[in-house]
Amino acid sequence: MSKYCPEWIFGVFAAQTSKEFLSSNNSIAAVSRKYSNAISEKYNEVKFEEIMDVAEKILQFLSEINAGEEAVTYIDDYIHYRVNFEASGSERKLSGMFSSAFDPEKTKDYQSDKCFKIFKATVFSIRNDALPKATPGWVITDVEDIGWIGEVFNQETELF
């Protein structure tokens, strides 16, 4: 049976990979592996190269728009938006009585280009004040019901 990772989780982990790369001494490959392994424990395997590809595109984009010190803020705002809101703009319900936002997908809905386009569109909307920003100091573990995703964010990246 197919158990694909939901697109929003893949996108959040790719963005966090970029953030951790910027704010640590870890290689982008090592950080990508951390998130690839976490996803692959819950869903069908996601290769670290897929996450790394999106993360590199995110970093290139942030460089092109001269984000500078705001780069991490844009990534945090993106993660905040994706965790809390659906693509339609409605509030995301992480857990419910019959289903959860963490439920696996029957078909693969994520891919590098799609995730990157969503990142770009979200950042442009946030820059134009069309979407809500994360409050200063917001971290994903503040989100009720974030569960295993918050735990993975807090794990140390293994170098080897």
Secondary structure as UniProt FT lines:
FT   HELIX           7..23
FT   HELIX           28..42
FT   HELIX           48..64
FT   TURN            65..66
FT   HELIX           68..70
FT   HELIX           71..84
FT   TURN            87..88
FT   TURN            101..102
FT   HELIX           112..127
FT   TURN            128..129
FT   TURN            136..137
FT   HELIX           140..142
FT   TURN            144..145
FT   HELIX           148..154
//
